[in-house]
Amino acid sequence: MVLAEAFPAGVPAFASRIGALAELIEEQRSGMTLPVDDEASWSAVLRRILDDGAWSVQLREGPRRTCDEKYNEQVNGEKLIGIYEKAIDRCTALGSRGGNYA
């Protein structure tokens, strides 16, 4: 839920390379994943954000673009329709075999 609120606001994510957050981050676009126990890497990224204005701007624009492209109304609607179509197909298949719809 945190990224769902952060990305539209243009807040990049930085996370360790383990866990669910790492799967949602597009490297160098919507944030970065870093080694868990590598303080030097974390420090270097934070320093770069402060020192490299262009990169910092790029990291703020990337999460918004990711949301616009992957999580817009059109994409979400198509995914929802796909879910309903699969459910209808399953119920139809079960019904034709005399099965239970539940």
C-alpha positions in Angstrom: 0.0 0.0 0.0 2.9 2.4 0.7 4.1 2.4 -2.9 0.5 2.8 -4.2 0.5 6.2 -2.4 4.2 7.1 -2.9 4.4 6.5 -6.7 1.6 8.8 -7.8 3.1 11.5 -5.6 6.5 11.1 -7.4 8.3 9.5 -4.4 10.8 6.9 -5.5 11.2 3.8 -3.5 14.5 2.4 -2.1 14.3 -1.1 -0.7 16.4 -4.1 0.1 16.6 -6.7 -2.7 14.5 -9.1 -0.7 10.7 -8.9 -0.2 7.7 -7.7 -2.1 8.8 -4.1 -2.6 11.8 -5.2 -4.7 9.4 -6.8 -7.2 7.5 -3.5 -7.7 10.5 -1.2 -8.2 11.9 -0.6 -11.7 15.6 0.0 -11.2 16.7 3.6 -11.8 13.2 4.5 -12.9 10.9 4.2 -9.9 13.6 3.7 -7.3 16.4 1.2 -6.6 16.9 -2.0 -4.8 20.0 -2.4 -2.7 21.9 -5.1 -0.8 20.5 -5.6 2.7 23.7 -5.3 4.6 25.6 -2.9 2.5 25.6 0.5 4.2 28.1 1.9 1.7 25.6 1.3 -1.2 22.7 2.9 0.7 24.9 5.9 1.7 26.2 6.3 -1.9 22.6 6.4 -3.3 21.5 8.9 -0.7 24.6 11.0 -1.5 23.8 10.8 -5.2 20.3 12.0 -4.7 21.6 15.1 -2.9 24.4 15.8 -5.3 22.9 14.8 -8.7 19.9 17.1 -9.3 19.1 15.6 -12.8 19.1 12.1 -11.4 16.9 13.2 -8.5 14.4 14.7 -10.9 14.4 11.6 -13.0 13.7 9.4 -9.9 10.7 11.7 -9.0 9.2 11.5 -12.5 9.7 7.8 -13.0 7.2 6.6 -10.3 4.5 8.9 -11.8 5.1 7.5 -15.3 5.0 4.0 -13.9 1.6 4.7 -12.4 0.3 6.4 -15.5 1.4 3.4 -17.7 0.7 0.4 -15.5 -2.1 1.4 -13.1 -4.3 3.7 -15.1 -8.1 3.2 -15.4 -7.8 1.5 -18.8 -5.3 -1.1 -17.6 -7.1 -1.7 -14.3 -10.4 -2.1 -16.1 -8.9 -4.6 -18.6 -7.5 -6.6 -15.7 -10.8 -6.6 -13.9 -12.6 -7.7 -17.0 -10.1 -10.5 -17.4 -10.8 -11.7 -13.8 -14.5 -11.7 -14.4 -14.2 -13.5 -17.7 -12.1 -16.3 -16.1 -14.7 -16.6 -13.3 -17.5 -16.8 -15.8 -15.7 -19.4 -17.9 -15.0 -21.5 -14.7 -18.7 -21.3 -13.7 -19.8 -22.2 -17.2 -17.5 -25.2 -17.3 -18.6 -26.4 -13.8 -22.2 -25.9 -14.7 -21.9 -27.9 -17.9 -20.6 -30.8 -15.9 -23.3 -30.6 -13.3 -20.8 -29.2 -10.8 -21.2 -26.8 -7.9 -20.7 -23.0 -8.7 -19.1 -22.2 -5.4 
